Amino acid sequence: MADGKKVAKDTYLFREGDAPDAMYIVKSGMLAVTKTKGTSEVVLAEIGPGSMVGEMAIFDKKPRSANVKAMKDSEVISLPYEGLNQQMDSLPVWVKAIMRTMNENLREANKKIKMLETPNQEEDRFPPHVVNKLLSLVNFVGHKYGKPEEGGISIPSGTLRRYTIQIFQEATNKMNSMTAALKTLGYMTIEDLGEGRQKMINLQADYLFEFVDWYNDWLFSSDKEKVSLRDEEVKVLEAVLHFASKVQPDAKGFHKINVNDVQNDSMKELGRLVRIEELNVVIEKKLVSEKIMEESGVYVTVNPADVNKMCKNWALINNLKKHLR
């Protein structure tokens, strides 16, 4: 009934959603139980020799609830459900009832855990202080233990994992989500070296250090002093800064922009239409001046030195909200 099966490094024993047909005992090597999150995978558990995997479907034959991937060349012993069920038929009814109940309880527990991680709960998993904590941890490990490499600062992945769990007491899946988001957004490169190791390069260490300090100040400032920008407001301010770069500043550093130019040329130059009325929100937040009526048109003024950092920082915050899963 039992058959040996080789599983090469970085290949899958089975994937989430596959139809189940057997359970497995790890004979040698190391397997990882993972869940797919967007374009990346989160490691839920590591399984070594002597451990079982795939046993939950023996009763209900439900699709696989996670991926199982070899972290190194491995060998498993396959125990097909068909043969196991034949042997279980000889067990007393009460034993089978206990085993079935335990299996159902475990599935229900897993379902509740999954509900806690659904997208509508993501803001609870990544509130602003946690975002800043994770970014601070990335910065610290790179600064303390990394070295200049390939246009950035290397981050020892093992040290990052240890500090995440033991010192900062955060879940590794949160850090995995953060580094995956930073990679997607172009702040970091990550290369899988196998056996759970990664080569990580922080490409914008100086900016991320500055961002953490700025965000910390913003989080602990009074509500009346806080100015925040939603994604669409960032895009409006980016458009204003784009057109400001095309005109010369005055003696105080302010650039005067014709609002009709923004509306007429934004589609051609930025690939999106920015209407004049959309400027009202950044005017209300005092990031851009009130509209100035002149014979030659309607203008606003902006000092890029005052708002460039805010625009870039809120773009990062909003993008992290989209990608942290």
C-alpha positions, -999 to +999 in steps of 0.1 A: +000+000+000+028+024+009+050+037-020+081+059-019+081+091-039+109+116-047+101+153-045+128+175-061+138+208-045+114+237-053+088+213-068+053+207-053+040+176-037+006+191-043-010+225-047-039+243-030-071+232-047-058+199-060-081+169-056-067+147-028-058+110-032-033+102-005-016+113+027+022+113+031+049+107+056+082+126+052+110+101+050+138+126+043+144+162+034+121+192+043+087+203+030+070+237+034+033+242+038+025+275+020-005+297+010-005+317-022-008+355-015-010+374-048+023+368-066+041+354-036+038+325-011+036+327+027+052+298+046+028+285+072+049+255+085+079+234+078+076+196+079+106+174+085+112+136+086+086+116+104+059+142+100+026+136+081+009+159+056-023+156+036-041+136+063-071+160+067-088+149+035-090+112+044-126+115+055-142+143+034-120+143+003-121+181+002-096+199-021-061+206-007-063+237+015-026+247+010+005+240-011+032+216-001+066+223-016+100+207-012+126+230+004+153+206-005+154+172-023+130+151-003+114+117-002+079+109+011+060+077+017+026+078-001-004+062+017-033+062-007-067+069+009-082+039-007-060+015+011-063+034+044-100+034+042-100-004+038-080-007+069-101+018+088-132-003+080-120-028+106-119-002+134-147+001+159-174+026+150-167+048+180-130+051+170-139+062+135-164+087+150-137+102+172-112+105+143-139+120+120-149+146+147-113+156+153-108+161+116-139+182+113-129+203+143-095+209+128-110+220+095-134+243+113-105+259+132-085+264+100-116+280+084-119+305+113-083+314+111-087+320+074-117+343+081-095+364+103-071+369+074-097+379+047-091+411+028-117+431+048-095+426+079-062+436+063-063+471+079-065+454+113-035+432+105-015+462+092-024+493+112-001+523+107+021+515+137+027+480+125+036+492+090+062+516+106+075+488+129+081+464+100+098+491+079+119+501+109+129+464+113+139+462+076+160+494+080+176+483+113+187+448+102+201+462+069+219+490+087+233+468+115+241+436+097+240+444+060+265+458+036+265+478+004+256+455-025+242+459-060+230+495-057+216+491-022+220+475+012+219+438+017+195+424+044+204+390+059+171+371+056+178+348+086+186+377+109+155+396+097+134+365+105+150+361+139+145+398+149+109+397+135+099+368+157+121+370+188+127+407+193+100+426+176+075+398+183+057+400+150+045+372+127+068+362+099+039+362+075+035+399+081+071+405+074+069+383+043+039+405+031+059+437+038+090+426+019+069+412-010+051+446-012+084+465-011+097+443-039+065+449-060+068+486-055+105+487-065+121+494-031+137+460-028+149+430-047+144+395-034+161+364-049+152+329-037+183+309-029+165+278-019+162+260+014+143+289+029+171+314+022+167+347+003+190+374-010+174+407-002+186+441-012+171+474+001+174+497-029+162+529-011+175+526+024+180+563+029+145+572+018+129+544+040+148+557+070+135+592+063+100+579+057+099+560+091+109+592+110+083+613+091+055+588+095+063+584+132+060+622+136+028+622+117+013+594+137+020+612+170+010+647+159-024+662+170-054+655+147-057+692+138-021+692+125-025+660+104-028+663+067-034+630+048-038+622+012-059+595-004-047+578-036-067+601-059-055+632-041-018+620-044-024+618-082-038+653-083-008+666-064+016+647-086+000+664-116+004+698-100+041+691-093+046+678-129+033+711-144+052+731-117+085+716-129+079+732-163+078+768-151+105+789-133+100+796-096+098+830-081+122+843-055+105+824-027+104+791-046+068+792-057+058+780-092+027+796-108+006+771-129-022+778-153-050+754-142-063+752-178-029+737-188-033+710-162-068+701-175-059+704-212-025+687-212-027+661-183-041+633-205-013+638-231+015+642-206+004+620-177-020+595-193-049+606-171-073+635-171-070+659-142-100+683-141-098+718-127-123+710-100-101+681-087-076+707-076-100+719-049-091+692-025-054+700-024-063+737-023-085+730+008-056+712+024-034+742+018-009+723-003-016+746-032-027+782-031-062+795-037-070+801-074-057+834-087-077+852-114-057+871-140-064+884-175-043+856-190-061+828-171-067+812-137-036+801-117-025+784-086+009+785-070+029+757-053+062+753-036+075+718-045+100+719-016+070+719+008+049+692-008+072+668-027+080+647+004+044+645+015+033+635-020+059+607-022+053+595+014+015+592+009+020+575-024+040+548-005+014+546+023-015+541-001+005+516-022+014+496+008-023+494+018-031+479-016-003+453-016-001+442+021-020+409+021 
